[in-house]
Amino acid sequence: MPSMTTSKVSRWDRHGREHVVHVRKSGTRRQLTCDTCGWRKGAQFLPWLKAEEHLAEAHQATIDPTA
């Protein structure tokens, strides 16, 4: 059984709320899950970009806390 690894993409909206999408990797498959709205999506390529797009479109969360 392949090991499961998890990372996250977090962004803040203009009201100061944090929104997080978790990226879970198992083998070559990646599953994206949004903590805020429960959105889920499978992604094989560029999962972090897809997570950032979801946060920007669905939650207007575009402020990168690491910047």
KEKE-3310 file (N, C-alpha, C; in steps of 0.2 Angstrom, whole numbers, plus 5000, padded with zeros to 4 digits):
npx = (5004:5003:5011:5003:5003:5002:4998:4996:4986:4985:4976:4971:4956:4949:4944:4951:4950:4955:4957:4958:4964:4967:4979:4980:4991:4992:5002:5001:4990:4980:4971:4960:4954:4943:4943:4933:4922:4919:4922:4928:4940:4948:4965:4978:4988:4997:4991:4992:4990:4977:4971:4974:4967:4953:4952:4953:4942:4930:4930:4936:4949:4964:4976:4992:4999:5012:5019)
npy = (4994:5011:5025:5039:5056:5072:5089:5107:5121:5137:5152:5169:5179:5195:5199:5194:5181:5164:5152:5135:5122:5106:5095:5079:5065:5050:5038:5041:5048:5062:5071:5084:5094:5106:5115:5125:5124:5111:5106:5095:5087:5077:5077:5075:5082:5097:5100:5110:5122:5121:5121:5134:5141:5137:5143:5156:5159:5153:5158:5171:5172:5177:5181:5177:5170:5167:5176)
npz = (5000:4995:5003:5012:5010:5015:5012:5012:5005:5009:5010:5013:5015:5011:5022:5032:5035:5036:5023:5018:5008:5008:5001:4997:4995:4987:4980:4963:4963:4968:4980:4982:4995:5002:5017:5020:5012:5009:4996:4984:4974:4962:4957:4945:4939:4943:4957:4967:4961:4956:4968:4973:4963:4966:4979:4976:4967:4973:4986:4986:4991:4991:4997:5001:5015:5017:5010)
capx = (5000:5007:5011:4999:5006:4997:5001:4990:4987:4981:4975:4967:4952:4950:4941:4955:4948:4959:4954:4963:4963:4972:4981:4982:4994:4993:5004:5001:4984:4980:4964:4960:4948:4942:4940:4928:4915:4919:4923:4933:4942:4954:4970:4984:4993:4996:4985:4992:4987:4970:4969:4974:4961:4947:4951:4952:4936:4925:4931:4940:4955:4970:4982:4996:5001:5019:5022)
capy = (5000:5017:5030:5044:5062:5078:5096:5112:5128:5142:5159:5174:5184:5202:5200:5191:5174:5159:5147:5130:5117:5100:5091:5072:5062:5043:5036:5046:5052:5068:5072:5091:5095:5112:5115:5129:5122:5104:5105:5089:5086:5073:5080:5072:5087:5104:5101:5116:5127:5120:5123:5141:5143:5136:5148:5163:5159:5152:5162:5177:5171:5178:5184:5172:5171:5166:5182)
capz = (5000:4995:5009:5011:5012:5015:5012:5012:5002:5013:5008:5017:5011:5013:5029:5037:5037:5032:5019:5017:5004:5009:4996:5000:4989:4988:4974:4958:4964:4973:4982:4985:5000:5005:5024:5021:5009:5008:4989:4983:4967:4961:4952:4944:4938:4946:4962:4971:4956:4956:4975:4973:4959:4970:4984:4973:4964:4977:4992:4985:4996:4987:5000:5003:5021:5017:5006)
cpx = (5004:5006:5006:5003:5001:5001:4994:4992:4982:4981:4970:4962:4953:4948:4945:4954:4953:4955:4959:4960:4969:4973:4984:4985:4995:4995:5005:4995:4984:4973:4964:4953:4948:4939:4934:4921:4914:4920:4929:4934:4948:4959:4976:4990:4992:4991:4986:4989:4980:4967:4968:4968:4954:4946:4950:4945:4930:4925:4934:4946:4961:4976:4986:5000:5009:5023:5023)
cpy = (5006:5021:5036:5051:5068:5085:5101:5118:5132:5149:5163:5178:5191:5204:5197:5184:5169:5154:5142:5124:5112:5096:5084:5068:5054:5040:5042:5050:5057:5070:5079:5091:5102:5112:5119:5127:5115:5102:5100:5089:5082:5077:5076:5077:5094:5105:5107:5122:5127:5122:5130:5144:5143:5142:5155:5164:5158:5156:5168:5177:5171:5180:5178:5174:5171:5172:5188)
cpz = (5000:5001:5007:5014:5011:5015:5012:5008:5006:5010:5012:5012:5014:5019:5034:5039:5033:5029:5017:5013:5005:5003:4998:4994:4991:4981:4969:4959:4969:4974:4985:4989:5003:5012:5024:5018:5008:5001:4989:4976:4967:4956:4951:4942:4941:4952:4966:4967:4956:4963:4975:4969:4962:4975:4982:4970:4969:4984:4992:4990:4992:4990:5003:5009:5021:5013:5011)
residu = (MET:PRO:SER:MET:THR:THR:SER:LYS:VAL:SER:ARG:TRP:ASP:ARG:HIS:GLY:ARG:GLU:HIS:VAL:VAL:HIS:VAL:ARG:LYS:SER:GLY:THR:ARG:ARG:GLN:LEU:THR:CYS:ASP:THR:CYS:GLY:TRP:ARG:LYS:GLY:ALA:GLN:PHE:LEU:PRO:TRP:LEU:LYS:ALA:GLU:GLU:HIS:LEU:ALA:GLU:ALA:HIS:GLN:ALA:THR:ILE:ASP:PRO:THR:ALA)
# end
